[in-house]
Amino acid sequence: MARDAHVLARYLRLKLHFEAYVLHTRTSSIVTIGGFEGPNDPGAERVAQQLAQLRQQVIAEKGSDLLQLYTPPLAMAIPRP
């Protein structure tokens, strides 16, 4: 699971040019995309649209949602010291 998350994040960064990070918890690994000022940041909407297109492309080509993206994407606040 952790290895898969790193492989996906690397693919998103190198091939699709997304800003991607991996978050590991005790029970799962989550790939996050982007860094924005807030949920209303215009860049967040642009990335959400790009991910929706990517998801539809994968579903059309592979017959299932292999990426398992949150729809709509979830904005998560990052704690600052």
Summary of the structure (lengths in Angstrom):
residues: 81
radius of gyration: 13.1
end to end distance: 29.7
largest distance: 43.7
contacts: 166
relative contact order: 0.13
helix: 42%
strand: 12%
